[in-house]
Structures are given as structure tokens and as C-alpha cells.
């Protein structure tokens, strides 16, 4: 796996993937892949403090190829500062946080 930053223009997130394949967008969106990469350790450390099972999750980054730009879970909970502040009060987003 390469840690060379991607240069595509879509938003990037720090992500966590569980052993069952389920995933979550922990932090973001970031305008650059390099910024998301820089927060992987911080976001994973916070996740592990909140959930003992998070030790077993795989952490990395992902690029979202659609108009989705909602804050990551840790950003919404105020546990990480917003990378790019976005309102997250939309009930549709709460019901389906991964629409793409």
C-alpha cells in the first residue's frame, strides 16, 4: 500500500474498516489526500479510546467520488476539529450517512 498522496480533486476521509467489511468515515472531509493521511494516527487513536474493539480495525484513507461532504463521525462528535466545516443537521444524512 502506498502512502504517496493522491492528487484527485474529490474529498478525502480517514476511514476505519471492521473485520466484517463494514466501514466508517471517521474524519474529514479533507481537501487533500496528504491532509487526510496526516490525521490517520490521530483518528485511529481516538477510535481505540472509545471502542476497545477498534484495535482490530484497519485504518486508512478513502476518496469519495460524489457530492458527499459531510463531517466524519469524530468531527460531528467534536472529538476532532472539522477539516472543512460542513453543516450536518440534515436528517437524510443522519439516516443514510453513506449515500454513494
C-alpha positions in Angstrom: 0.0 0.0 0.0 1.4 3.4 -1.0 1.3 6.4 1.3 2.1 8.7 -1.6 -0.7 11.3 -1.6 -3.3 11.1 -4.3 -3.9 14.4 -6.2 -7.5 13.9 -7.4 -9.9 16.7 -6.5 -12.6 14.7 -4.6 -12.9 15.0 -0.8 -10.8 12.6 1.3 -11.6 11.0 4.7 -9.9 9.0 7.3 -11.7 5.6 7.3 -12.0 2.6 9.6 -12.9 -0.9 8.3 -14.1 -3.6 10.6 -13.3 -7.3 10.1 -16.9 -7.8 8.7 -16.2 -5.3 6.0 -18.3 -2.6 7.4 -16.6 0.8 7.3 -17.0 4.3 8.8 -15.7 7.7 7.7 -14.0 8.8 10.9 -12.6 12.2 10.0 -12.9 14.7 7.1 -13.7 15.8 4.6 -10.2 16.9 3.6 -9.4 18.9 0.5 -6.2 17.0 0.0 -5.1 13.4 0.5 -2.0 14.5 2.3 -4.1 16.2 5.0 -6.2 13.0 5.5 -3.1 10.9 5.7 -1.7 13.2 8.3 -4.7 12.5 10.6 -4.9 8.7 10.3 -2.9 8.1 13.5 -4.8 10.7 15.5 -8.2 9.5 14.4 -7.4 5.8 15.0 -6.1 6.6 18.4 -9.3 8.4 19.3 -11.4 5.5 17.9 -9.4 3.0 20.0 -10.0 5.0 23.2 -13.8 5.0 22.5 -14.1 1.3 21.5 -11.8 -1.5 22.6 -12.7 -3.5 19.5 -11.3 -0.7 17.4 -7.8 -2.1 18.0 -8.7 -4.7 15.4 -10.0 -2.3 12.7 -8.0 -1.4 9.6 -7.4 2.4 9.2 -6.5 4.4 6.2 -8.0 7.0 3.9 -10.5 7.0 1.1 -11.7 9.3 -1.6 -15.4 10.0 -2.1 -16.4 10.3 -5.7 -19.7 12.1 -5.3 -21.1 15.3 -3.8 -20.9 13.8 -0.2 -19.0 16.2 2.0 -20.5 15.6 5.5 -18.2 15.6 8.5 -16.7 12.4 9.7 -18.0 10.7 12.9 -15.3 12.1 15.1 -15.8 15.6 13.7 -19.5 15.5 14.3 -18.9 14.5 17.9 -16.5 17.3 18.5 -13.6 14.8 19.1 -11.6 16.2 16.2 -11.7 19.7 14.7 -13.5 20.0 11.4 -11.2 19.7 8.5 -13.7 21.6 6.3 -16.7 22.7 8.4 -19.9 21.5 6.8 -23.4 21.6 8.4 -24.5 18.1 9.5 -28.0 18.8 10.7 -29.8 17.2 7.6 -32.0 14.3 8.8 -31.4 12.5 5.5 -27.6 12.4 6.2 -28.3 11.0 9.7 -30.5 8.3 8.3 -28.1 7.3 5.4 -24.5 8.6 6.2 -23.0 6.9 3.1 -25.3 7.7 0.2 -22.9 7.0 -2.7 
